[in-house]
Amino acid sequence: MRRPLPNISDDRWPADPDRVAVVLPGRGYTPARPLLHLARNVLFGHGWTVQELWWEPPATTDEDERAAWVAAQATAAVEAETASRILLVGKSLGTYAAPLAAARDLPAIWFTPLLFRADVVDALGTANAPTLLVGGGADWSWDPRLADDLGLACLELPGADHALEHPDDPVRSAENLVRVARRLDAFAAAL
């Protein structure tokens, strides 16, 4: 049976204290945006406590600095948890935490992973825990062949952009959310 969503205004959605999903936003893509909001609802419905991080990334054009900053934020969030099971959920910039997930054998859901970054790809290539990649066919950060070669569970949304939407077709964008919800539901059920 699914848990009803609580009426809280906090960034933590309490359910099973021994299973915590840490949500890592993108740059300009907060936990309130559709993909991360949907992930929170699905995971909470499966009994996971969900901890949303809200952040303002440093104003730098250096991707290595951004990656280090995300890694530090994600590490601090994971180390603050006492749960025996931790799941990472990241959108774009949040996927800089893929090395953390691989190193600690944490399951993960990565929306629009930055597959142009060797450190992200290398980490995904060594992931042993259940991992789901979700990308768009028209997303500059998505490489369908590379995603497939990683041997991880993948969902590609044909023609979708970096937000996994179709800017000129809101109905198709909403249909993408339904596809993502179904895939997240199956992934969460198997954890």
N, C-alpha and C positions, 0 to 999 in steps of 0.2 A: 504494500500500500504506500502511495506517495505521501510525503509530508506536505501539509499546506505551508505556504510561505508565511513567515512571521511578520508582524507589523512592527518593524524596527527601523531606526534611522542610522544605525551603526554600520561600520564597515565589516563587521563580523556577523555571520549568519550561523548561529550555533545549532548543531545537530549532534552527531556522534563525536565526542571529544577525542576519540582515538583515531579518527580519520579526518584530516584537514586538507582542503584544496586551497592553495595559495594562488590568487589571481594576479598576474603581472601585466599591467596595461601596456599599450603601445605609446608612441609619441603622439599625443593628441587624441588617443583612442582610449578613453577612460573605461572603468568597469560599468559605467552606465550605458555605454554604446551597445548595440544589439548583440554582437557575438559574445561578449563577455557577460552581459546580463543574462543571456540565454544559457550560457555555460553554468553560471551560478545557480539558476533555477533548476536545471537538470541535475546537477550534482547535489544540491540541497534536497531535491526530491528523492535522491537515492541515499539520503541519510548522511552525506558528508557535511561537516562544518566547512564553511567557506569564509576565508579571510581575503578581503579585497585590498590591494595596495593602490593608493592614489598617490601619484607622484608628479613632480615637475622635473623632467630630465635636465641636466645641465645644458646651457646654451653653448654648444661646441660643434664644430664641423668634423672633429676627429672621431671617427667611428671606434677606434680602439679605446678612447676615453669613455665613450658612451657604453661600450661593452663592459668595461671595468666597473663603471658606475652601476649598471644593471646587475652585474654579478654580485657586487657588494650589497645592494638592496635585497636581492633574492636570498643571498646567504643569511643576512640578518633576519629576514622573515622566517626562513626555515629553522634557523637556530633558536628562534623565539618560541617555537612550537614544542610541545611535549608529546604530541600524538605519535603513535608508533607507525602510522601510515600517513605519508604526505604525498600529495599530487600537485604538480605544477601545471598551471594553465597560463599560457602567454600569448600575447598578440604582438607580432612584428618585433618591435624593440624588446619586448619581454622575452623573445626567443634567444637573446644573448645569455639567458640562464640555462640554455641547453647543456653546456659543459657541467654545470652544477648537478643537473638531473642525471647525467651520465655517470658522473663521479660518485654520486650517492645512491645510484640505482633507484631513482624516483620515477614513478610513472608520470607521463606528461601528455598534455594536449597543446599543440602548437598551431595557432592560427597564423597564416601567412608567414611561415618561417623565412628568415633571411638566408635563403639558399645560395646567395652570392658570397657569403662569408665562410671562409675555410674553417674557422673555429666552430661555427654552428654546425656545419656539415660533418666535420670530424666527430663532434660530440654525438650527433644523431647516428652516425655510423657505428658508434660503440655502445649505443643504448641497449640495455638488456631488459629493462622494465617495459611494460606495455606503453606504447607511444603512438599517438594519433597526430598526423599532419593534415591540415586543411588548407588548401590553396585555391587560388583562382586562375583560370586559364589565361586571363589577360593581365595578371599581376606581374609587375616587373621583378618581384622578388622570388617568384615561383619558377621552378624548372621541373616540368613533369617527368622527364627522363631520370633526372637525378633523384627526385623524390621516390620514384619507383625503384631505382637501384639501391636505395637505402634499406629496402626490405621491411619497412614499417607500414603500419596501417595508414592508408591515405584516403582522403576524399578530395577530389578536384572538382571544382564548379566551373564548367565551361563558360568562357567569356566573362567571368567575374573579375572585378578589379581588386585593388589591394584591400578594400573594405569588404570584399566578397559580395559586392553589389553590382548592379547594372544601372548607372546613373540615369539612363534614359528609359528605364523600364522598372518602375517600382514594384510591379506585380512579380516580375521575375526575381527581383531582389528578395521579396518576401518568400517566394518559393525556395530560394537558396537557404533561408533561415529554417524552413521546414526540413529540408534535407540535412542540414547541420544538426538540428535538434534530434532527428532520428538517429543519426550516427553517434552523437554524444550519448544518447540514451543507451544505445547498445554497448558502447565502450564502457560507460559507467556501470552497467549491469554486469559486465564481465570482470570488473576489478575486484 
